[in-house]
Amino acid sequence: MPKEPTIASLSTAIKSLRLENRKLNNRLSESLLKTKNFEDDVNDIHHGVGMKINRLAMAIGKEDAVNPYF
């Protein structure tokens, strides 16, 4: 017959799970911040490359071949 858990063992398990949950929430927050920073970097690069392509298109007389919003 299996032994039932005691209140003390359940309380210890809950404390442990709460601590683990806090750690995971902290890791998630850090990962979300890193992802947002990465997204900002990619957008900056995309914008910069678009501007360079537009300048090149203007230099060779093909302004109508590119997106004018960079």
Contacts in CASP RR format, 6 or more apart in sequence:
PFRMAT RR
TARGET T0000
AUTHOR 0000-0000-0000
METHOD contacts of the structure
MODEL  1
MPKEPTIASLSTAIKSLRLENRKLNNRLSESLLKTKNFEDDVNDIHHGVG
MKINRLAMAIGKEDAVNPYF
5 13 0 8 1.000
47 70 0 8 1.000
48 70 0 8 1.000
50 66 0 8 1.000
50 67 0 8 1.000
50 70 0 8 1.000
51 70 0 8 1.000
53 66 0 8 1.000
53 70 0 8 1.000
54 63 0 8 1.000
54 66 0 8 1.000
54 67 0 8 1.000
54 68 0 8 1.000
54 70 0 8 1.000
57 63 0 8 1.000
57 65 0 8 1.000
57 66 0 8 1.000
END
